Amino acid sequence: MDDGGSPPVRDGEALPRNVDLNYSLGDVSLFRFRFRALVETNRIDRPQQAPDALASLPECGAAVYFGAKMTCALPSLRFMRSAIRYIRNQRKTYFIDLSASFDEYVRGFQSKTRKKLQRSVKKIMALNGFECCLYRAPDSAAEFHRIARQIAEKTYQERLFQGALPASQQFVSALCAKAQLDLFRGFILVLDQQPVAYICCLADDVVVHYAYVGYDPQFSDLSPGTVLLYLALEHLFAERKHRFLELGSGEGQLKQVFGRSSVLCGDVYFFRWTASNVAAVLVHVAVEGTSSLLGKTLSAIGLRQRIRKGLRTLRSKVPGVDTKGQAPQ
């Protein structure tokens, strides 16, 4: 995880940044280990593979390759002569090829799924005060952020693991800079003058990234996030400026439904041999393993959802409690 101060670096350029390893037990974040590293984030249109080793570490003593492509799953931990290699988040990344027409893309859904999506879209479009607003001009980025934050404050992403659209002025400045380069697309769904869902897309060259999303849970029965993604895709296909829409990491239902292609990726960390780095990695491996075992055990005895619900209630009432979780699609 990066330090979250600005939109993610997506152009493949390696830059020194602060990086956090988050130590979480179940849905509760225990603490974080912050370090300085040379960071490179791969793009789905580039053939970069996860490196097996580094000839030498950068001066800062660590290197991280976010989203490096992998031909197969690899051991999470490997001790090498030159460095400690730690691979996290080995997962599929789903993406959409935007080179065809939107109609062709829609026809690719299974008949039942296509009809359900189109019914949801028509239902929302028929409601009073429906609007799907597009933001891309440099002078509209701050306005998009202001409106989207009204939604973000209500989302599970914000309340559970601070994964919603960042609130910082630093992020707003970076968003405006992206817009100056025509690398920003913002979409907001409005019903009866009330914003109910947002999508913030950040682009680099031919790839546009589904970076920050959220919706007002009060309108969850209308599937506003799914509908807004459908409408945003309609625009992106028609624009014909980008080749791919990357839906990001994770294998949630929405990504599996909309994403037609996927690639196996992982976040590859290289650390210099120091006592603190060895301890940080070994403790992280232990905590991740314990968290996974705990989750499986609680699921087996039917308690996991109850505990998550309790944590959500606690988080909403006690802001000092740091929790995280998977956002609903």
Summary of the structure (lengths in Angstrom):
residues: 329
radius of gyration: 20.4
end to end distance: 20.7
largest distance: 64.9
contacts: 1011
relative contact order: 0.20
helix: 37%
strand: 31%
